């Protein structure tokens, strides 16, 4: 039986390729397709997978936009909107009066309102989240309040703000505050409650003070949860400020959209929509980058 096997192995029809033949075949392949083709393909593949899908998605959106514009003459085409965008962003910081300012000033005004309202919400919501997560009594006391008020639309609080503050600017900040505080409270409290009980037992054995427990155990563990709440809150805050400014008026990107609608300037409305999306994306991605840079091991080490 072994002799038959040995005979077949020596048969040129079934014998494996020799190193010399393999090298010759590889040389011919390199001469035809190029020596660096596999390396180029392997290096281009991740790049194409990262870039090509978003480009195809944007192209599909523009195609749908163009079809809608062709069927409705009142709706501006992508080319018309792009030309208007060049004009708008060529001088984004012009000032011709209190209600006639460039889009840059309106974006800055909205960002200032978001910053103030969001900052106040962080000052109140994050410490309150630590307290609710740390003490069961406070958790039981605030849980029904949070469950009752969290589902309420932030714009429903705007009339309360107008009645209390008697002005549109602080009322808009109040709407930002009330919509931003819930994600920070809830995520921070959940992070505190998920701290391993073994850590708390060690702290009790070592007789650590509440300040030591907060700074050495709770804060490093809760930081990723807290930053997730901050990221969710900033997205909600930027979403709400546009609607609030449409109702309150003044300077802001929401008011700019409403003013352009009153002028029936649809290309400017589309420009504002894209601008709002880009600014919101940049805010969220900045906070995502900060959140990704923190892990429990990195903070605790």
KEPATOR-946972 format. One line per field, with one value per residue: residue number from 1; residue in three letters; x, y, z of N, C-alpha, C in turn. Coordinates in steps of 0.02 Angstrom, whole numbers, plus 50000, padded with zeros to 5 digits. Layout:
# residues N
num	[NUM	...]
residu	[ALA	...]
nX	[X	...]
nY	[Y	...]
nZ	[Z	...]
caX	[X	...]
caY	[Y	...]
caZ	[Z	...]
cX	[X	...]
cY	[Y	...]
cZ	[Z	...]
//
This chain:
# residues 301
num	[1	2	3	4	5	6	7	8	9	10	11	12	13	14	15	16	17	18	19	20	21	22	23	24	25	26	27	28	29	30	31	32	33	34	35	36	37	38	39	40	41	42	43	44	45	46	47	48	49	50	51	52	53	54	55	56	57	58	59	60	61	62	63	64	65	66	67	68	69	70	71	72	73	74	75	76	77	78	79	80	81	82	83	84	85	86	87	88	89	90	91	92	93	94	95	96	97	98	99	100	101	102	103	104	105	106	107	108	109	110	111	112	113	114	115	116	117	118	119	120	121	122	123	124	125	126	127	128	129	130	131	132	133	134	135	136	137	138	139	140	141	142	143	144	145	146	147	148	149	150	151	152	153	154	155	156	157	158	159	160	161	162	163	164	165	166	167	168	169	170	171	172	173	174	175	176	177	178	179	180	181	182	183	184	185	186	187	188	189	190	191	192	193	194	195	196	197	198	199	200	201	202	203	204	205	206	207	208	209	210	211	212	213	214	215	216	217	218	219	220	221	222	223	224	225	226	227	228	229	230	231	232	233	234	235	236	237	238	239	240	241	242	243	244	245	246	247	248	249	250	251	252	253	254	255	256	257	258	259	260	261	262	263	264	265	266	267	268	269	270	271	272	273	274	275	276	277	278	279	280	281	282	283	284	285	286	287	288	289	290	291	292	293	294	295	296	297	298	299	300	301]
residu	[UNK	UNK	UNK	UNK	UNK	UNK	UNK	UNK	UNK	UNK	UNK	UNK	UNK	UNK	UNK	UNK	UNK	UNK	UNK	UNK	UNK	UNK	UNK	UNK	UNK	UNK	UNK	UNK	UNK	UNK	UNK	UNK	UNK	UNK	UNK	UNK	UNK	UNK	UNK	UNK	UNK	UNK	UNK	UNK	UNK	UNK	UNK	UNK	UNK	UNK	UNK	UNK	UNK	UNK	UNK	UNK	UNK	UNK	UNK	UNK	UNK	UNK	UNK	UNK	UNK	UNK	UNK	UNK	UNK	UNK	UNK	UNK	UNK	UNK	UNK	UNK	UNK	UNK	UNK	UNK	UNK	UNK	UNK	UNK	UNK	UNK	UNK	UNK	UNK	UNK	UNK	UNK	UNK	UNK	UNK	UNK	UNK	UNK	UNK	UNK	UNK	UNK	UNK	UNK	UNK	UNK	UNK	UNK	UNK	UNK	UNK	UNK	UNK	UNK	UNK	UNK	UNK	UNK	UNK	UNK	UNK	UNK	UNK	UNK	UNK	UNK	UNK	UNK	UNK	UNK	UNK	UNK	UNK	UNK	UNK	UNK	UNK	UNK	UNK	UNK	UNK	UNK	UNK	UNK	UNK	UNK	UNK	UNK	UNK	UNK	UNK	UNK	UNK	UNK	UNK	UNK	UNK	UNK	UNK	UNK	UNK	UNK	UNK	UNK	UNK	UNK	UNK	UNK	UNK	UNK	UNK	UNK	UNK	UNK	UNK	UNK	UNK	UNK	UNK	UNK	UNK	UNK	UNK	UNK	UNK	UNK	UNK	UNK	UNK	UNK	UNK	UNK	UNK	UNK	UNK	UNK	UNK	UNK	UNK	UNK	UNK	UNK	UNK	UNK	UNK	UNK	UNK	UNK	UNK	UNK	UNK	UNK	UNK	UNK	UNK	UNK	UNK	UNK	UNK	UNK	UNK	UNK	UNK	UNK	UNK	UNK	UNK	UNK	UNK	UNK	UNK	UNK	UNK	UNK	UNK	UNK	UNK	UNK	UNK	UNK	UNK	UNK	UNK	UNK	UNK	UNK	UNK	UNK	UNK	UNK	UNK	UNK	UNK	UNK	UNK	UNK	UNK	UNK	UNK	UNK	UNK	UNK	UNK	UNK	UNK	UNK	UNK	UNK	UNK	UNK	UNK	UNK	UNK	UNK	UNK	UNK	UNK	UNK	UNK	UNK	UNK	UNK	UNK	UNK	UNK	UNK	UNK	UNK	UNK	UNK	UNK	UNK	UNK	UNK	UNK	UNK	UNK	UNK	UNK	UNK	UNK]
nX	[50042	50098	50192	50118	50073	50192	50230	50130	50156	50272	50225	50212	50090	50021	50109	50165	50193	50358	50478	50548	50460	50352	50409	50435	50305	50256	50338	50295	50163	50184	50244	50137	50026	50088	50205	50172	50036	49954	49988	49945	49808	49774	49800	49717	49589	49533	49525	49437	49322	49293	49270	49195	49056	48993	49004	48926	48803	48781	48777	48662	48566	48575	48534	48399	48353	48371	48278	48158	48162	48150	48020	47946	47938	47948	48033	48202	48343	48490	48601	48562	48544	48674	48741	48680	48725	48860	48854	48795	48890	48999	49003	48978	48965	48905	48823	48674	48580	48477	48397	48444	48566	48718	48734	48831	48835	48711	48724	48823	48753	48654	48736	48789	48676	48646	48764	48757	48633	48658	48774	48725	48635	48725	48794	48695	48634	48733	48796	48674	48640	48744	48710	48582	48612	48695	48629	48494	48377	48365	48357	48234	48154	48170	48149	48008	47980	48069	48028	47902	47922	48020	47970	47904	47887	48020	47984	47862	47891	47928	47829	47814	47940	47938	47838	47893	48022	47999	48056	48125	48254	48311	48208	48226	48350	48310	48228	48327	48400	48308	48287	48412	48452	48399	48458	48588	48570	48510	48601	48718	48674	48645	48774	48836	48763	48805	48932	49050	49004	49101	49203	49144	49128	49261	49295	49214	49272	49398	49359	49336	49309	49163	49202	49324	49275	49199	49294	49396	49338	49202	49196	49300	49245	49118	49135	49137	48999	48943	48993	48931	48799	48815	48846	48727	48644	48691	48661	48521	48499	48546	48455	48335	48353	48339	48203	48151	48199	48132	48006	48026	48098	48215	48396	48474	48499	48381	48284	48331	48301	48161	48137	48184	48090	47976	48009	48000	48114	48173	48295	48387	48333	48357	48496	48515	48465	48558	48671	48637	48633	48768	48837	48780	48824	48963	48974	48927	49018	49136	49115	49098	49228	49296	49233	49272	49405	49414	49422	49383	49500	49600	49571	49574	49705]
nY	[49939	50059	50074	50105	50230	50302	50295	50369	50494	50528	50548	50666	50727	50733	50775	50889	51066	51122	51218	51298	51308	51371	51495	51544	51556	51654	51760	51783	51823	51941	52016	52036	52095	52181	52211	52266	52256	52171	52230	52360	52339	52287	52397	52495	52446	52462	52602	52628	52563	52645	52770	52760	52711	52823	52923	52870	52870	53009	53046	52977	53046	53175	53143	53104	53226	53305	53245	53274	53414	53426	53384	53476	53640	53744	53701	53714	53666	53559	53624	53760	53787	53768	53873	53981	53953	53982	54120	54153	54108	54179	54301	54286	54357	54483	54636	54719	54775	54744	54631	54584	54498	54408	54229	54175	54252	54217	54080	54084	54152	54057	53952	54011	54021	53885	53844	53911	53864	53725	53717	53758	53654	53547	53584	53568	53443	53338	53330	53303	53181	53100	53102	53043	52916	52871	52871	52783	52835	52965	52925	52857	52967	53059	52985	52966	53099	53125	53027	53075	53204	53193	53141	53252	53370	53480	53605	53627	53683	53808	53917	53929	53976	54099	54163	54170	54231	54340	54373	54331	54280	54225	54132	54042	53989	53927	53825	53749	53710	53629	53523	53468	53421	53298	53180	53187	53175	53046	52957	52977	52937	52801	52756	52771	52679	52562	52539	52421	52322	52271	52367	52468	52401	52384	52519	52545	52462	52520	52638	52757	52929	53017	53106	53051	52930	52978	53044	52949	52826	52829	52935	52903	52782	52816	52909	52875	52844	52966	53053	52999	53035	53174	53187	53143	53242	53362	53345	53344	53471	53557	53524	53570	53708	53767	53753	53825	53954	53984	54010	54111	54213	54347	54345	54208	54040	53969	54071	54131	54035	54038	54171	54171	54086	54163	54253	54173	54111	53979	53910	53963	53911	53774	53779	53821	53709	53609	53668	53672	53534	53500	53575	53520	53388	53405	53451	53338	53238	53288	53273	53135	53095	53139	53059	52931	52933	52907	52777	52653	52591	52678	52795	52754	52714]
nZ	[50000	50040	49940	49830	49863	49869	49735	49673	49726	49660	49536	49409	49385	49503	49599	49725	49707	49676	49772	49681	49572	49635	49670	49543	49492	49579	49544	49413	49440	49513	49415	49329	49405	49492	49621	49745	49763	49853	49978	49959	49942	50068	50149	50098	50119	50257	50255	50148	50196	50301	50245	50126	50151	50226	50127	50024	50089	50106	49972	49932	50007	49950	49822	49842	49889	49774	49689	49755	49744	49606	49585	49655	49632	49722	49818	49859	49759	49785	49725	49717	49853	49898	49836	49902	50030	50020	50008	50132	50227	50189	50253	50402	50519	50513	50560	50562	50640	50787	50762	50644	50603	50566	50532	50612	50731	50782	50805	50905	51006	51037	51082	51196	51279	51292	51356	51481	51537	51532	51610	51737	51759	51770	51886	51982	51954	51950	52083	52152	52095	52146	52283	52281	52232	52332	52458	52518	52573	52517	52385	52383	52411	52305	52189	52147	52111	52006	51915	51886	51830	51730	51603	51550	51421	51380	51326	51381	51500	51469	51469	51608	51643	51575	51647	51775	51761	51680	51558	51397	51375	51501	51519	51413	51451	51568	51515	51452	51563	51635	51549	51537	51659	51701	51632	51686	51825	51834	51769	51845	51973	51947	51917	52043	52118	52061	52102	52158	52299	52380	52382	52457	52577	52615	52632	52742	52838	52848	52902	52830	52790	52729	52630	52587	52538	52433	52349	52328	52298	52247	52148	52048	52000	51957	51858	51714	51695	51731	51633	51522	51550	51541	51405	51345	51393	51336	51202	51207	51258	51155	51059	51113	51129	51004	50973	51081	51057	50941	50991	51085	51023	50980	50975	50901	50841	50824	50819	50704	50607	50614	50576	50446	50390	50400	50304	50196	50148	50098	50061	50157	50273	50258	50258	50390	50458	50423	50480	50617	50640	50617	50716	50832	50816	50826	50959	51030	50987	51039	51177	51179	51145	51259	51355	51313	51342	51475	51586	51710	51757	51714	51783	51914	51934]
caX	[50000	50142	50226	50073	50072	50255	50230	50086	50189	50322	50191	50211	50022	49995	50162	50158	50238	50422	50491	50569	50401	50314	50443	50426	50236	50249	50371	50251	50106	50207	50257	50074	49983	50127	50231	50143	49962	49923	49999	49901	49739	49763	49802	49660	49525	49504	49509	49376	49266	49278	49252	49146	48985	48965	48998	48868	48744	48771	48757	48592	48526	48574	48493	48329	48340	48365	48214	48105	48165	48125	47947	47916	47979	47958	48086	48267	48386	48554	48645	48539	48559	48747	48759	48657	48769	48922	48839	48782	48951	49052	49005	48932	48964	48884	48772	48636	48526	48470	48365	48472	48636	48741	48720	48881	48812	48654	48750	48857	48702	48624	48786	48794	48618	48656	48818	48734	48584	48690	48818	48684	48609	48780	48808	48642	48616	48784	48796	48612	48645	48786	48673	48528	48641	48731	48585	48430	48323	48358	48334	48162	48119	48173	48130	47943	47982	48104	47985	47845	47940	48065	47938	47873	47924	48052	47948	47805	47915	47944	47783	47830	47998	47918	47799	47936	48079	47974	48099	48134	48321	48315	48160	48258	48400	48272	48209	48388	48417	48262	48294	48479	48468	48378	48509	48646	48550	48496	48663	48763	48647	48654	48845	48850	48732	48839	48999	49051	48993	49164	49239	49111	49144	49330	49293	49185	49321	49451	49329	49349	49259	49122	49242	49371	49237	49179	49350	49440	49302	49143	49208	49332	49202	49057	49152	49111	48926	48929	49008	48877	48743	48832	48841	48656	48613	48710	48622	48452	48500	48552	48392	48282	48364	48314	48130	48137	48212	48077	47949	48042	48126	48281	48452	48487	48490	48310	48251	48353	48261	48092	48137	48191	48027	47930	48029	47994	48181	48182	48366	48418	48308	48395	48564	48513	48456	48623	48716	48617	48655	48841	48858	48761	48869	49029	48968	48921	49080	49186	49102	49113	49301	49314	49208	49312	49472	49411	49398	49393	49570	49642	49559	49592	49776]
caY	[50000	50117	50081	50140	50300	50332	50301	50425	50557	50543	50563	50739	50754	50743	50797	50959	51113	51131	51288	51336	51324	51421	51559	51567	51579	51717	51811	51801	51861	52008	52053	52054	52138	52227	52180	52295	52255	52147	52278	52417	52319	52281	52463	52534	52418	52498	52671	52627	52545	52702	52830	52748	52711	52890	52960	52844	52895	53080	53048	52957	53102	53228	53118	53111	53298	53329	53219	53315	53481	53422	53376	53534	53697	53788	53674	53729	53609	53561	53674	53826	53793	53774	53942	54023	53941	54020	54190	54159	54098	54226	54354	54260	54399	54551	54663	54775	54790	54692	54571	54570	54481	54349	54165	54162	54281	54179	54017	54100	54168	53994	53915	54042	53999	53814	53838	53933	53816	53661	53722	53758	53586	53505	53602	53541	53374	53288	53317	53271	53111	53066	53094	52995	52850	52852	52864	52754	52879	53016	52892	52848	53031	53093	52942	52983	53165	53118	52988	53116	53264	53179	53134	53314	53404	53541	53665	53639	53723	53876	53967	53940	54020	54167	54193	54183	54275	54399	54389	54273	54251	54177	54078	53992	53956	53883	53766	53709	53682	53577	53465	53440	53396	53229	53129	53189	53146	52974	52919	52981	52894	52732	52741	52763	52617	52504	52530	52356	52326	52255	52429	52503	52364	52402	52587	52543	52432	52570	52696	52815	52982	53023	53141	53002	52883	53013	53060	52892	52767	52842	52977	52867	52730	52845	52957	52857	52852	53037	53082	52977	53080	53240	53183	53142	53306	53415	53334	53366	53544	53589	53512	53610	53780	53789	53761	53878	54019	53997	54035	54171	54267	54373	54321	54137	54002	53953	54131	54142	53990	54063	54233	54153	54058	54220	54284	54120	54098	53907	53890	53980	53864	53712	53794	53821	53640	53575	53699	53648	53465	53497	53599	53469	53331	53423	53451	53269	53202	53312	53241	53064	53087	53146	53000	52872	52938	52889	52711	52644	52575	52737	52844	52727	52701]
caZ	[50000	50043	49876	49784	49883	49848	49663	49655	49743	49609	49474	49399	49383	49571	49643	49745	49673	49708	49788	49622	49532	49672	49663	49474	49486	49616	49505	49357	49467	49531	49353	49298	49446	49532	49682	49806	49761	49916	50031	49945	49956	50140	50180	50074	50140	50314	50235	50108	50239	50345	50207	50073	50172	50237	50063	49989	50124	50088	49902	49929	50033	49899	49766	49862	49891	49705	49662	49785	49714	49537	49586	49687	49612	49779	49860	49826	49742	49819	49695	49738	49925	49907	49818	49957	50087	50009	50024	50205	50266	50169	50303	50453	50580	50500	50605	50533	50686	50839	50735	50578	50615	50530	50563	50663	50795	50806	50834	50969	51056	51058	51121	51263	51319	51308	51405	51547	51561	51541	51668	51798	51768	51795	51956	52025	51940	51966	52156	52173	52075	52195	52345	52271	52227	52394	52515	52499	52594	52466	52324	52389	52413	52240	52132	52118	52080	51941	51870	51866	51791	51674	51537	51528	51369	51405	51304	51425	51556	51446	51497	51679	51644	51555	51701	51834	51747	51644	51500	51354	51381	51557	51510	51371	51493	51613	51477	51444	51629	51656	51505	51543	51726	51714	51614	51731	51889	51829	51754	51902	52026	51927	51925	52114	52142	52032	52131	52193	52371	52414	52393	52512	52638	52633	52659	52809	52883	52858	52934	52788	52793	52668	52579	52560	52497	52371	52305	52314	52275	52206	52089	51993	51972	51927	51806	51647	51694	51734	51568	51477	51563	51513	51332	51327	51411	51289	51141	51220	51267	51090	51024	51143	51123	50939	50979	51129	51025	50893	51028	51124	50981	50998	50935	50911	50779	50818	50795	50634	50565	50611	50539	50375	50369	50390	50240	50146	50122	50113	50061	50221	50323	50249	50282	50463	50481	50418	50529	50683	50645	50621	50782	50880	50808	50854	51032	51055	50975	51087	51241	51170	51149	51329	51391	51294	51371	51545	51608	51782	51771	51704	51836	51980	51939]
cX	[50043	50177	50183	50072	50135	50257	50188	50119	50241	50291	50187	50141	49996	50047	50152	50209	50302	50432	50512	50509	50359	50344	50434	50355	50225	50281	50327	50191	50125	50220	50192	50036	50022	50145	50195	50067	49931	49929	49952	49829	49726	49763	49742	49593	49496	49484	49444	49315	49245	49249	49194	49074	48957	48956	48938	48803	48729	48748	48684	48546	48519	48531	48418	48308	48329	48299	48156	48103	48139	48049	47911	47961	47991	48014	48153	48307	48451	48601	48626	48555	48633	48770	48739	48702	48834	48912	48831	48847	49009	49058	48957	48924	48947	48830	48739	48578	48518	48439	48389	48547	48653	48729	48770	48861	48754	48676	48784	48806	48669	48673	48794	48736	48625	48710	48795	48684	48614	48737	48781	48656	48663	48795	48757	48634	48669	48790	48732	48612	48688	48748	48618	48556	48673	48684	48516	48371	48311	48334	48259	48123	48116	48150	48060	47941	48014	48060	47926	47865	47983	48029	47908	47917	47956	48015	47887	47825	47928	47894	47794	47890	47981	47879	47843	47988	48059	48016	48113	48202	48328	48265	48189	48312	48367	48251	48268	48405	48373	48266	48362	48491	48452	48429	48568	48629	48545	48560	48712	48739	48656	48728	48863	48823	48767	48911	49000	49045	49056	49204	49210	49125	49215	49332	49264	49234	49377	49426	49344	49292	49220	49160	49292	49334	49218	49237	49392	49404	49247	49160	49245	49287	49144	49073	49129	49036	48908	48940	48957	48815	48754	48825	48768	48623	48630	48673	48550	48449	48503	48488	48338	48291	48337	48238	48113	48147	48160	48018	47964	48069	48193	48334	48465	48471	48417	48270	48269	48313	48190	48086	48143	48126	47976	47946	48023	48060	48199	48255	48401	48395	48346	48467	48566	48506	48522	48672	48701	48641	48730	48865	48840	48805	48937	49027	48967	48985	49135	49177	49113	49188	49325	49294	49251	49381	49473	49385	49413	49467	49614	49633	49584	49666	49814]
cY	[50062	50128	50119	50214	50334	50342	50360	50491	50576	50558	50639	50767	50769	50769	50870	51003	51120	51204	51329	51355	51377	51490	51587	51593	51645	51774	51833	51843	51932	52049	52076	52106	52188	52197	52204	52291	52227	52197	52338	52400	52316	52348	52506	52510	52453	52569	52674	52610	52602	52761	52818	52746	52780	52930	52936	52867	52967	53086	53028	53012	53158	53207	53125	53184	53326	53306	53260	53384	53480	53417	53436	53595	53745	53764	53683	53666	53613	53615	53745	53838	53802	53845	53991	54015	53978	54093	54199	54155	54141	54284	54334	54305	54472	54571	54724	54795	54734	54627	54554	54560	54417	54285	54148	54190	54242	54112	54031	54116	54104	53953	53945	54020	53926	53806	53857	53882	53748	53662	53722	53688	53539	53520	53573	53466	53323	53278	53283	53197	53070	53053	53042	52924	52825	52835	52840	52799	52933	52986	52881	52912	53063	53051	52958	53051	53161	53080	53029	53172	53249	53173	53199	53347	53468	53605	53679	53681	53796	53928	53981	53987	54091	54201	54212	54236	54338	54419	54324	54240	54204	54120	54023	53954	53908	53820	53720	53674	53622	53515	53431	53404	53322	53177	53128	53160	53070	52935	52921	52936	52820	52712	52730	52696	52555	52498	52464	52364	52310	52319	52467	52467	52380	52472	52588	52514	52483	52634	52760	52866	52983	53058	53094	52951	52914	53020	52999	52831	52785	52880	52940	52815	52759	52889	52937	52864	52926	53071	53059	53021	53150	53240	53182	53209	53361	53407	53358	53442	53580	53580	53560	53685	53807	53800	53818	53947	54035	54029	54102	54228	54290	54348	54248	54099	53982	54012	54145	54098	54017	54128	54220	54121	54113	54256	54235	54106	54025	53885	53905	53934	53798	53721	53792	53751	53602	53602	53675	53576	53459	53519	53548	53408	53345	53423	53380	53230	53224	53279	53165	53051	53092	53084	52939	52874	52918	52818	52703	52631	52636	52787	52818	52717	52762]
cZ	[50000	49978	49827	49800	49860	49773	49641	49670	49692	49542	49464	49401	49452	49619	49662	49711	49712	49726	49728	49580	49568	49665	49593	49464	49521	49577	49446	49381	49484	49468	49321	49338	49488	49598	49744	49809	49825	49972	50021	49962	50031	50175	50159	50102	50202	50297	50196	50150	50285	50307	50159	50097	50188	50173	50023	50022	50108	50016	49894	49954	49982	49839	49782	49864	49821	49675	49690	49755	49642	49535	49616	49673	49670	49824	49826	49814	49782	49791	49717	49812	49937	49889	49873	50019	50081	50027	50100	50244	50243	50218	50360	50514	50563	50550	50572	50578	50736	50813	50665	50586	50578	50568	50618	50731	50824	50837	50901	51023	51082	51101	51190	51307	51339	51361	51475	51576	51576	51602	51734	51812	51794	51868	52004	52016	51961	52041	52180	52153	52123	52260	52338	52266	52291	52451	52492	52518	52541	52400	52326	52388	52344	52182	52105	52085	52011	51892	51845	51818	51730	51607	51510	51476	51397	51385	51346	51485	51535	51471	51571	51685	51625	51611	51760	51819	51708	51585	51462	51365	51441	51552	51466	51409	51541	51577	51465	51509	51645	51612	51513	51609	51735	51692	51661	51799	51884	51817	51812	51959	52010	51935	51998	52139	52115	52055	52169	52268	52410	52428	52453	52579	52662	52663	52729	52860	52899	52891	52896	52795	52727	52612	52546	52515	52430	52323	52284	52285	52226	52142	52034	51960	51933	51867	51736	51642	51692	51667	51515	51487	51535	51438	51310	51340	51361	51223	51149	51226	51200	51049	51048	51130	51057	50943	51027	51097	50972	50928	51062	51081	51006	50950	50951	50847	50769	50792	50722	50587	50558	50571	50464	50348	50357	50325	50182	50110	50138	50110	50127	50277	50319	50273	50358	50490	50479	50470	50599	50692	50653	50690	50836	50877	50838	50930	51060	51045	51022	51154	51236	51175	51221	51368	51376	51325	51445	51551	51681	51798	51765	51761	51902	51988	51960]
//
